[in-house]
Amino acid sequence: MSSSGIAEATTRERLLSAARELTEEGGYAAASVVAITQRAGLASGTLYRHFPSKAELFVELFRTVCQRELEVGREAAERDVDSTVERIESVLQTFAERALRNPRLAWALIAEPVDPLVDAERLAYRSHYASLLAAGLRAAIAAGEVPEQNVDFTAAALVGGVGEALVGPLSPLAGHPPSSAEIAASMRSFVRRAVGAGV
């Protein structure tokens, strides 16, 4: 790569890094174009030489963050546990724990009002996560751990249900959210009932 190409890549990374830092601190709304370029130590017009808009920058940022979350979810799905249902629980528990450790970023990824382009990326992320859970459900059915069911519907409902349940605790307006342990226990019970594994 030429020196100009390296400089271009470095500038993009600075912009993406600044956008992520600002989102982790104050959410999507706090990461204005001016704030991003100031944090990156760049002139305000620089962003538009690398991204057509703030929304396009955030599409790339969300895609990068979500890809990492999916990788972690896949790792959770491969853990050595006693049952396939426990793998499904592990995927969702890992998702919840990571969200609660970085609530502002998770709020932006899950629930904060965003540009339609970014919202489309959010929907794609949910679809990929649902596919991961659907694979686990098929394995659980094959193992006789849960009854036959529409695995795509159940997986989508699990992603939506857990995501919605986290909205309150992740919200910047949350007063006294339940502890991570309480959320994990409630989630395990919900997942088992939802997939037909009992409690």
C-alpha positions as CSV (number, residue, x, y, z in Angstrom):
1,M,0.0,0.0,0.0
2,S,1.3,3.5,-0.9
3,S,2.0,6.0,1.8
4,S,-1.1,8.0,0.8
5,G,-3.2,4.8,1.0
6,I,-1.8,4.1,4.5
7,A,-2.7,7.7,5.5
8,E,-6.2,7.3,4.2
9,A,-6.7,4.0,6.1
10,T,-5.3,5.6,9.2
11,T,-7.6,8.5,9.0
12,R,-10.6,6.2,8.5
13,E,-9.6,4.2,11.6
14,R,-9.2,7.4,13.6
15,L,-12.7,8.5,12.6
16,L,-14.2,5.1,13.4
17,S,-12.3,4.9,16.7
18,A,-13.5,8.4,17.7
19,A,-17.1,7.5,16.8
20,R,-17.0,4.4,18.9
21,E,-15.5,6.3,21.9
22,L,-18.2,8.9,21.7
23,T,-21.0,6.4,21.3
24,E,-19.7,4.5,24.4
25,E,-19.7,7.7,26.4
26,G,-23.0,9.3,25.3
27,G,-24.7,7.2,22.7
28,Y,-25.4,7.7,18.9
29,A,-26.8,11.2,19.4
30,A,-23.6,12.4,21.2
31,A,-21.5,11.4,18.2
32,S,-22.0,14.3,15.9
33,V,-19.8,14.9,12.9
34,V,-18.1,17.8,14.7
35,A,-17.6,15.8,17.9
36,I,-16.2,12.9,15.9
37,T,-13.7,15.0,13.9
38,Q,-12.6,16.9,17.0
39,R,-12.0,13.7,19.0
40,A,-10.0,12.3,16.0
41,G,-8.0,15.6,15.9
42,L,-9.1,16.3,12.3
43,A,-10.8,19.1,10.4
44,S,-14.6,18.9,10.4
45,G,-14.8,18.4,6.7
46,T,-12.5,15.4,6.8
47,L,-15.2,12.9,7.6
48,Y,-16.9,13.5,4.3
49,R,-13.8,12.7,2.3
50,H,-13.9,9.2,3.8
51,F,-17.6,8.6,4.3
52,P,-20.6,10.0,2.4
53,S,-22.3,10.8,5.7
54,K,-22.4,10.2,9.4
55,A,-24.8,7.4,8.7
56,E,-22.4,5.6,6.4
57,L,-19.6,5.9,9.0
58,F,-21.9,4.3,11.6
59,V,-23.0,1.6,9.2
60,E,-19.3,0.5,9.1
61,L,-18.9,1.0,12.8
62,F,-22.0,-1.1,13.6
63,R,-21.0,-3.8,11.2
64,T,-17.5,-4.1,12.8
65,V,-18.9,-4.2,16.3
66,C,-21.7,-6.5,15.5
67,Q,-19.4,-8.9,13.6
68,R,-17.2,-9.1,16.8
69,E,-20.4,-9.8,18.9
70,L,-21.4,-12.6,16.5
71,E,-18.0,-14.1,16.8
72,V,-18.3,-14.1,20.6
73,G,-21.8,-15.6,20.2
74,R,-20.4,-18.4,18.0
75,E,-17.7,-19.1,20.6
76,A,-20.4,-19.3,23.3
77,A,-22.4,-21.8,21.1
78,E,-19.4,-24.1,21.0
79,R,-18.8,-24.2,24.8
80,D,-18.5,-27.6,26.4
81,V,-21.8,-27.8,28.3
82,D,-24.2,-30.6,29.3
83,S,-26.9,-29.9,26.8
84,T,-27.7,-28.1,23.5
85,V,-30.3,-26.0,25.3
86,E,-27.5,-24.8,27.6
87,R,-25.6,-23.7,24.5
88,I,-28.5,-21.6,23.5
89,E,-28.7,-20.1,27.0
90,S,-24.9,-19.5,26.9
91,V,-25.2,-17.5,23.6
92,L,-27.9,-15.2,25.0
93,Q,-26.3,-14.9,28.4
94,T,-23.0,-13.9,26.8
95,F,-24.8,-11.3,24.7
96,A,-26.6,-9.9,27.8
97,E,-23.4,-9.8,29.9
98,R,-21.4,-8.0,27.2
99,A,-24.3,-5.5,26.7
100,L,-24.5,-4.7,30.4
101,R,-20.7,-4.2,30.6
102,N,-20.9,-1.5,27.8
103,P,-24.4,-0.1,28.2
104,R,-24.2,3.0,26.1
105,L,-22.8,1.2,23.1
106,A,-25.3,-1.6,23.6
107,W,-28.1,0.9,23.8
108,A,-27.1,2.4,20.5
109,L,-26.8,-1.1,18.9
110,I,-30.2,-2.3,20.3
111,A,-32.6,0.5,20.9
112,E,-31.5,4.1,20.4
113,P,-33.2,6.0,17.5
114,V,-30.7,6.0,14.6
115,D,-30.6,6.9,10.9
116,P,-32.5,4.4,8.7
117,L,-29.3,3.2,7.1
118,V,-27.9,2.3,10.6
119,D,-31.3,0.7,11.6
120,A,-31.0,-1.6,8.5
121,E,-27.6,-2.7,9.9
122,R,-29.2,-3.4,13.3
123,L,-31.9,-5.5,11.6
124,A,-29.2,-7.5,9.8
125,Y,-27.3,-8.1,13.0
126,R,-30.5,-9.4,14.7
127,S,-31.1,-11.7,11.7
128,H,-27.6,-13.2,12.0
129,Y,-28.0,-13.7,15.7
130,A,-31.4,-15.4,15.1
131,S,-29.7,-17.7,12.6
132,L,-27.1,-18.7,15.2
133,L,-29.9,-19.6,17.7
134,A,-31.9,-21.4,15.0
135,A,-29.0,-23.7,14.4
136,G,-28.8,-24.4,18.1
137,L,-32.6,-25.1,18.2
138,R,-32.3,-27.6,15.4
139,A,-29.6,-29.4,17.3
140,A,-31.7,-29.4,20.4
141,I,-34.7,-30.9,18.5
142,A,-32.4,-33.5,17.0
143,A,-31.2,-34.4,20.5
144,G,-34.7,-34.7,21.8
145,E,-34.2,-31.9,24.3
146,V,-37.1,-29.7,23.0
147,P,-40.2,-30.4,20.9
148,E,-40.6,-29.8,17.2
149,Q,-41.2,-26.2,16.5
150,N,-40.7,-23.4,13.9
151,V,-37.1,-22.8,14.8
152,D,-36.8,-19.6,12.8
153,F,-39.8,-18.1,14.5
154,T,-38.6,-19.2,18.0
155,A,-35.1,-17.9,17.3
156,A,-36.3,-14.5,16.2
157,A,-38.6,-14.3,19.2
158,L,-35.7,-15.1,21.5
159,V,-33.5,-12.3,20.0
160,G,-36.4,-9.9,20.1
161,G,-37.5,-10.9,23.6
162,V,-34.0,-10.7,25.2
163,G,-33.2,-7.5,23.4
164,E,-36.5,-5.9,24.6
165,A,-35.9,-7.1,28.1
166,L,-32.5,-5.4,28.1
167,V,-33.8,-2.0,26.9
168,G,-34.8,-0.9,30.4
169,P,-31.6,-1.9,32.1
170,L,-29.5,-0.4,29.3
171,S,-31.4,2.9,29.0
172,P,-29.6,6.0,30.1
173,L,-32.7,6.8,32.1
174,A,-32.7,3.6,34.1
175,G,-32.9,4.3,37.8
176,H,-32.1,1.1,39.6
177,P,-31.9,-1.7,37.1
178,P,-31.8,-5.3,38.3
179,S,-28.4,-6.9,38.8
180,S,-26.7,-8.9,36.1
181,A,-27.2,-12.0,38.2
182,E,-31.0,-11.3,38.4
183,I,-31.2,-10.7,34.7
184,A,-29.2,-13.9,33.9
185,A,-31.5,-16.0,36.1
186,S,-34.7,-14.6,34.6
187,M,-33.3,-15.0,31.1
188,R,-32.4,-18.6,31.6
189,S,-36.0,-19.3,32.8
190,F,-37.4,-17.4,29.9
191,V,-35.3,-19.2,27.3
192,R,-36.2,-22.7,28.7
193,R,-39.9,-21.9,28.6
194,A,-39.7,-20.3,25.2
195,V,-38.0,-23.3,23.6
196,G,-40.1,-25.9,25.4
197,A,-37.3,-27.3,27.7
198,G,-39.1,-26.6,31.0
199,V,-37.3,-25.0,33.9
